[in-house]
Amino acid sequence: MDLVITLVTTKLAKRLRIGLLLLVALLLAASCAKRVTRTDADEQIDLSGRWNDTDSRLVAEEMIKDSMSSPWLKRFERENAGRVPVVIVYSVKNRSSEHINTQTFVKNLERAFVNSGVVDVVASQDQRAEIRGERANQQSGFVENPALIGKELGADFVLTGVLNTINDRLQGNEVVFYQVNLELISVQTNRKAWIGEKQIKKLVDRAKTTF
């Protein structure tokens, strides 16, 4: 009788262990399941503490707004009979410790310039090469109503810049310091018409999760 009870108890304990393991596996699978939620593109979401789309957009808008309020703009209009200056945005060099796609930042700068309504923005070097090729095809007679030659705008100013970071870590905490420097340079004189600087500091708590 005791042997039967022992066998039943052993089988029951084994089944309970298997059931418990299955339950734990299901809970782990549920906790690791991927869930995607659509959000507004302008919503500020900062998961890693690294440079993100919100930083790119806000820095571009603030810096271009600052450049538009600087004396160079009125000086140019005064010296050129009120003509609107033409600007080309060159590349922004990434010298930070992160892999940052600065092309997105360049496009944000172009967008802020265009939306300001007080400067003309011309295409980048790569874009102009493509457009010139299209114009050449039109002039060859392959397209009706070809674009006129000699209407291309030359840039008065070039906007260029650099992005740097400084990282400070201690145990589970990290301070990330971003500094963006932009310069607006006259094409004819190489004179720096405007120098802008924007800084961002983020405190990232990377405390370990305990169970």
N, C-alpha and C positions, 0 to 999 in steps of 0.2 A: 504493500500500500504506500509506504513511504517512497519507494522507487517511482511509482506512478505519479505521485504528487510532485516529486522532484523533476521528472521529465516534463510534466505539464507546465510547471513554473518556468523551467528553462525555455521551452518553446514560446511561452507567453512573453518572457523578457526579451527573447530574440526578436519577436514580432514588434514589440514596443520600440526596441532600438531601431529597427528598420523603418518603422513609421515615423519616428522622431527624425531620423536622417532624411527621409523624404520631405518632411515638413520644413526642415532647415534648408534643404536644397530649393524648395519652392519659394521660400521667403527670400533667399539670396537672388534667385532668378528674377523675382518681382522687383527687388530693390535695384537690380542692374538693368532693368528694361529701359530702353531709350524712349524719351518723350519729347516731342517737338511742339513748341507753341509759337505761333506767329505773333509778332509784335510790330508796332509802328517803327518805321525806319529811323525816325528822329528820337526814339526813346533811348535814354542813356542807360546802357548796361555795361558794367565793368566787372568781368569775372576773374581775370588773371592779374589785373593791375598793370598790364602792358599797354603800350600805345594802341589805341583802337579807333574806330570810325568816328566816335564822338570827339575825341581829341583832335583828329584831323580836320573835321568840319569847323569846330569852334575856334581852333587856333587860326585857321585860314581866314575865317570871317572877321575875327578880332584884329588880326594883323593888317589885312587889307583896309579895314575901316580906319585904322590908325594911319596908314599911308595916305589915305584920301584926305585926312585932316591936316597933313603936314604942308609946310610952305612951298614945296617943290611944284605942286600942281598949279597954284595961282601964279607962281613965277613963270612957269612954262607958258601958260595962257597969255600972260602979259607980254612975254617976249615973242610970241608967235601969233599975235593978232587974234587971240581967243580960240585958236585951233585946239582941238581935242588931242591929247598925247596918245601915241600908239605904243602899246606895251607887248612884249613877248615874254612868256614865263618859261625859263630854262629849267633844267633839272635841279632838284633839291637833294644834296648828297646826304646819305645816311651814314653817319659816323658813330651811331649808337651801339650799344651792346646787344641790340635786338635785330631780328630780321624784319624790316619794315618796308612795305611796298610804298615807296614815296610817290609813285605815279598817281595814286589816289589823292595824296595831299596836293600834288601839282594841279590836278583837275579841280580840287576844291578852291585853290587859289585863283585859277582861271574863272571859275564860276563866280566867286566873290567880286573879282574885277569887273566882269561883264555886268553883273547885277547892280553894281554901283552906278552905272550909267554915265560916268564922267570920264572914262577912258575907253579907247578901242583896243581890243585884244586880237593879235594876229596868230595864225597857226604856228605850231612848232616846226622845227627843221624837218622832221620826218613827214609831217602832214603836208608841208609846203612842197616837198619833193613829189609826193603823190599827186597833189593838185596840179603842179606844173606838168606832170606827165599826162594828166587828163586834158589839160588845156592844149598841150601839143597835139594830142589825138584829135581834138576838136578843130584845130587849125588845119589839120591835114585833110579835112573834108569828110570825116566819118560821121560827124554829128551836125544836125541842123542848128542854126542860130548859135554859132560858137561864141565862147566868152571872149571879150576884147583883150588884146595884149596890152601890157603897160598899165594896167589898173591895180597891180599888186601894191599893197601898202608896205612901206618900210618901217621898222620899229624905231621909235625914239629912245625907248628905255628897255633894258633887260632886267628881269627879276630873277635872282638866283639866291641860293641859301644852303644851309647845312643844319642837320638835326643831331644833337649830342645827348648822351645820357650819363648820369653818375648813379651808381648803385651802392647802397650801404646796407649790409645785412648783419643781423645779430640774432642767433638762435632761430626762432620762428618768425621774426619780424624783418621786414625789408622796406627801405625807403628808396623809391625810384624818382630821380630828378631828371626831367626833360628840359632841354633848352633849344629853342628854334631861333635861328638868326637868319634874317632875310635882308638883302641889299638890292636897291633899285639903282641901276647904273646907266648913265647916259651913253648911248652908242657912239655919238660923235666926239664927245670930250673925255669919256671914261670917268667923268665926275660922279661920285656917289651922291645921288639926290636924296635918298632916304635909307636909313638903317633901322630895322625893326627887330625887337627881341621879345619873345614870349616864353615864360617858364611855367612848368607844371610840376608839382610835387605830389606823389602818391605814397601813402602808408599802407603797406600790404601785410596783413596778419596771416601768416602761414602756420598757425598753431596746429599740432597734430590732433586728429580726432581720436578720442578714447572710447572704448566700449565697456 
